[in-house]
Amino acid sequence: MIHADADSFFRIEQARDIPRPLRERGARAERARSGPLSKWICVICGYIYDPAVGMPDAGIAAGTAFEDLPEDWICPECGSPKSAFEVYEA
């Protein structure tokens, strides 16, 4: 089940309008802010990827940083692309 609010949808739609080089610079800045084992949250459904746990059922070992996930990896809850994730600051 997908739970999204208008703000998160707007952020995703906005990101599509940003030229790829600028999006990539933003992604690099996001990675620089995060540590290797930072948690990441899907802005669409709220799923939290915890690299300390990984996703053993999907073949992703504990200790796998978000940055090391394949570029075509999708949210296991709602199917959103990796670009729909932000560093989780709880």
GUZA-276960 format. One record per atom (N, C-alpha, C): residue number from 1; residue in one letter; chain; x, y, z. Coordinates in steps of 0.001 Angstrom, whole numbers, padded with zeros to 6 digits. Layout:
BEGIN
 pos code unit      xx      yy      zz
 NUM    A    A       X       Y       Z
...
This chain:
BEGIN
 pos code unit      xx      yy      zz
   1    M    A  000844 -001175  000000
   1    M    A  000000  000000  000000
   1    M    A  000889  001238  000000
   2    I    A  000575  002199 -000827
   2    I    A  001370  003409 -000930
   2    I    A  000709  004521 -000133
   3    H    A  001517  005125  000729
   3    H    A  001061  006278  001496
   3    H    A  001946  007445  001106
   4    A    A  001383  008423  000459
   4    A    A  002178  009576  000050
   4    A    A  001379  010840  000310
   5    D    A  002098  011884  000622
   5    D    A  001429  013164  000778
   5    D    A  001820  014062 -000397
   6    A    A  001135  015151 -000530
   6    A    A  001371  016038 -001669
   6    A    A  002790  016583 -001663
   7    D    A  003356  016865 -000486
   7    D    A  004707  017414 -000419
   7    D    A  005744  016432 -000946
   8    S    A  005649  015164 -000554
   8    S    A  006642  014198 -001027
   8    S    A  006476  013968 -002529
   9    F    A  005256  013952 -003021
   9    F    A  005038  013797 -004461
   9    F    A  005654  014979 -005206
  10    F    A  005455  016171 -004657
  10    F    A  005997  017369 -005289
  10    F    A  007521  017301 -005343
  11    R    A  008163  016816 -004275
  11    R    A  009620  016713 -004277
  11    R    A  010097  015774 -005373
  12    I    A  009404  014644 -005560
  12    I    A  009796  013693 -006598
  12    I    A  009584  014322 -007972
  13    E    A  008453  014958 -008192
  13    E    A  008179  015590 -009474
  13    E    A  009197  016701 -009736
  14    Q    A  009549  017460 -008706
  14    Q    A  010547  018506 -008846
  14    Q    A  011881  017915 -009273
  15    A    A  012273  016808 -008659
  15    A    A  013560  016187 -008948
  15    A    A  013649  015778 -010412
  16    R    A  012541  015371 -011000
  16    R    A  012549  014979 -012403
  16    R    A  012825  016165 -013317
  17    D    A  012489  017373 -012843
  17    D    A  012674  018570 -013646
  17    D    A  014084  019146 -013545
  18    I    A  014880  018654 -012622
  18    I    A  016235  019157 -012433
  18    I    A  017160  018438 -013408
  19    P    A  017975  019162 -014144
  19    P    A  018905  018503 -015071
  19    P    A  019771  017479 -014342
  20    R    A  020056  016387 -015014
  20    R    A  020784  015272 -014404
  20    R    A  022082  015694 -013710
  21    P    A  022949  016530 -014314
  21    P    A  024186  016899 -013610
  21    P    A  023918  017571 -012271
  22    L    A  022871  018403 -012200
  22    L    A  022548  019049 -010931
  22    L    A  022017  018044 -009921
  23    R    A  021181  017095 -010375
  23    R    A  020673  016050 -009476
  23    R    A  021834  015253 -008916
  24    E    A  022811  014931 -009777
  24    E    A  023943  014135 -009323
  24    E    A  024778  014897 -008316
  25    R    A  024954  016206 -008517
  25    R    A  025684  017005 -007528
  25    R    A  024948  017000 -006200
  26    G    A  023616  017099 -006257
  26    G    A  022816  017042 -005032
  26    G    A  022969  015695 -004343
  27    A    A  022996  014630 -005122
  27    A    A  023162  013293 -004556
  27    A    A  024535  013150 -003912
  28    R    A  025561  013730 -004552
  28    R    A  026907  013670 -003954
  28    R    A  026934  014434 -002637
  29    A    A  026270  015580 -002587
  29    A    A  026219  016355 -001340
  29    A    A  025492  015565 -000260
  30    E    A  024423  014884 -000638
  30    E    A  023666  014060  000306
  30    E    A  024555  012950  000852
  31    R    A  025323  012307 -000016
  31    R    A  026219  011245  000429
  31    R    A  027292  011795  001358
  32    A    A  027783  013006  001065
  32    A    A  028818  013606  001905
  32    A    A  028279  013877  003302
  33    R    A  026995  014223  003405
  33    R    A  026370  014473  004713
  33    R    A  026161  013190  005490
  34    S    A  026049  012091  004794
  34    S    A  025742  010828  005448
  34    S    A  027022  010059  005726
  35    G    A  026981  009250  006765
  35    G    A  028090  008357  007047
  35    G    A  027873  007060  006300
  36    P    A  028864  006170  006317
  36    P    A  028729  004927  005568
  36    P    A  027580  004041  006058
  37    L    A  027183  004189  007316
  37    L    A  026085  003368  007813
  37    L    A  024877  004209  008219
  38    S    A  024688  005333  007517
  38    S    A  023506  006161  007770
  38    S    A  022260  005450  007273
  39    K    A  021169  005647  007991
  39    K    A  019882  005106  007540
  39    K    A  019298  006062  006506
  40    W    A  018522  005507  005578
  40    W    A  017873  006275  004522
  40    W    A  016383  005974  004550
  41    I    A  015565  007001  004280
  41    I    A  014107  006839  004319
  41    I    A  013496  007156  002956
  42    C    A  012534  006345  002574
  42    C    A  011777  006582  001342
  42    C    A  010781  007710  001624
  43    V    A  010863  008787  000848
  43    V    A  009963  009918  001086
  43    V    A  008542  009630  000622
  44    I    A  008350  008535 -000087
  44    I    A  007022  008182 -000563
  44    I    A  006250  007384  000486
  45    C    A  006877  006320  001014
  45    C    A  006130  005441  001924
  45    C    A  006682  005386  003344
  46    G    A  007876  005931  003576
  46    G    A  008438  005930  004921
  46    G    A  009303  004724  005248
  47    Y    A  009529  003824  004283
  47    Y    A  010401  002667  004529
  47    Y    A  011806  003168  004858
  48    I    A  012422  002576  005870
  48    I    A  013769  002965  006271
  48    I    A  014739  001843  005935
  49    Y    A  015747  002175  005122
  49    Y    A  016806  001219  004820
  49    Y    A  017894  001406  005873
  50    D    A  018187  000340  006607
  50    D    A  019207  000356  007646
  50    D    A  020375 -000510  007186
  51    P    A  021490  000110  006805
  51    P    A  022610 -000673  006300
  51    P    A  023214 -001614  007338
  52    A    A  023032 -001317  008612
  52    A    A  023546 -002213  009646
  52    A    A  022839 -003564  009599
  53    V    A  021597 -003558  009115
  53    V    A  020797 -004782  009016
  53    V    A  020849 -005347  007597
  54    G    A  020871 -004456  006591
  54    G    A  020817 -004897  005201
  54    G    A  019441 -005452  004880
  55    M    A  019380 -006315  003888
  55    M    A  018134 -006986  003508
  55    M    A  018492 -008424  003147
  56    P    A  018770 -009244  004155
  56    P    A  019233 -010613  003891
  56    P    A  018305 -011410  002978
  57    D    A  016998 -011205  003098
  57    D    A  016046 -011935  002253
  57    D    A  016189 -011572  000772
  58    A    A  016746 -010376  000510
  58    A    A  016922 -009917 -000864
  58    A    A  018382 -010043 -001314
  59    G    A  019203 -010674 -000492
  59    G    A  020605 -010873 -000849
  59    G    A  021504 -009680 -000586
  60    I    A  021030 -008731  000226
  60    I    A  021838 -007562  000575
  60    I    A  022359 -007757  001991
  61    A    A  023654 -007943  002099
  61    A    A  024279 -008276  003379
  61    A    A  024264 -007094  004345
  62    A    A  024247 -007412  005629
  62    A    A  024396 -006394  006671
  62    A    A  025710 -005668  006424
  63    G    A  025700 -004359  006611
  63    G    A  026894 -003557  006383
  63    G    A  026968 -002957  004995
  64    T    A  025959 -003223  004145
  64    T    A  025936 -002657  002794
  64    T    A  025403 -001227  002849
  65    A    A  026278 -000266  002553
  65    A    A  025886  001145  002559
  65    A    A  024849  001409  001475
  66    F    A  023994  002393  001707
  66    F    A  022968  002752  000736
  66    F    A  023603  003086 -000618
  67    E    A  024725  003781 -000592
  67    E    A  025412  004170 -001815
  67    E    A  025870  002966 -002626
  68    D    A  026068  001834 -001950
  68    D    A  026548  000623 -002617
  68    D    A  025426 -000244 -003180
  69    L    A  024170  000143 -002926
  69    L    A  023053 -000585 -003524
  69    L    A  023056 -000314 -005028
  70    P    A  022612 -001268 -005840
  70    P    A  022580 -001040 -007291
  70    P    A  021735  000186 -007641
  71    E    A  022094  000874 -008708
  71    E    A  021352  002068 -009121
  71    E    A  019899  001750 -009466
  72    D    A  019620  000520 -009887
  72    D    A  018243  000155 -010228
  72    D    A  017483 -000435 -009042
  73    W    A  018072 -000365 -007847
  73    W    A  017405 -000854 -006640
  73    W    A  016151 -000020 -006400
  74    I    A  015085 -000667 -005940
  74    I    A  013834  000043 -005652
  74    I    A  013392 -000240 -004228
  75    C    A  012554  000633 -003709
  75    C    A  012013  000476 -002358
  75    C    A  011222 -000835 -002298
  76    P    A  011518 -001683 -001325
  76    P    A  010802 -002953 -001246
  76    P    A  009340 -002804 -000822
  77    E    A  008979 -001658 -000292
  77    E    A  007597 -001440  000154
  77    E    A  006706 -000867 -000946
  78    C    A  007214  000147 -001668
  78    C    A  006335  000829 -002629
  78    C    A  006870  000846 -004059
  79    G    A  008106  000365 -004272
  79    G    A  008653  000311 -005619
  79    G    A  009241  001617 -006121
  80    S    A  009403  002605 -005240
  80    S    A  010000  003878 -005652
  80    S    A  011483  003700 -005946
  81    P    A  012027  004526 -006846
  81    P    A  013451  004405 -007186
  81    P    A  014343  004885 -006038
  82    K    A  015591  004555 -006138
  82    K    A  016586  004936 -005134
  82    K    A  016616  006456 -004932
  83    S    A  016310  007213 -005975
  83    S    A  016313  008677 -005895
  83    S    A  015217  009230 -004974
  84    A    A  014267  008385 -004573
  84    A    A  013183  008826 -003681
  84    A    A  013586  008730 -002210
  85    F    A  014847  008386 -001932
  85    F    A  015332  008250 -000560
  85    F    A  016153  009452 -000133
  86    E    A  016029  009780  001155
  86    E    A  016813  010846  001772
  86    E    A  017467  010273  003021
  87    V    A  018538  010929  003466
  87    V    A  019174  010515  004718
  87    V    A  018151  010648  005832
  88    Y    A  018047  009617  006657
  88    Y    A  017092  009607  007771
  88    Y    A  017765  010219  008985
  89    E    A  017206  011296  009450
  89    E    A  017752  012004  010618
  89    E    A  016740  011930  011745
  90    A    A  016857  010912  012567
  90    A    A  015901  010742  013661
  90    A    A  016483  011175  014977
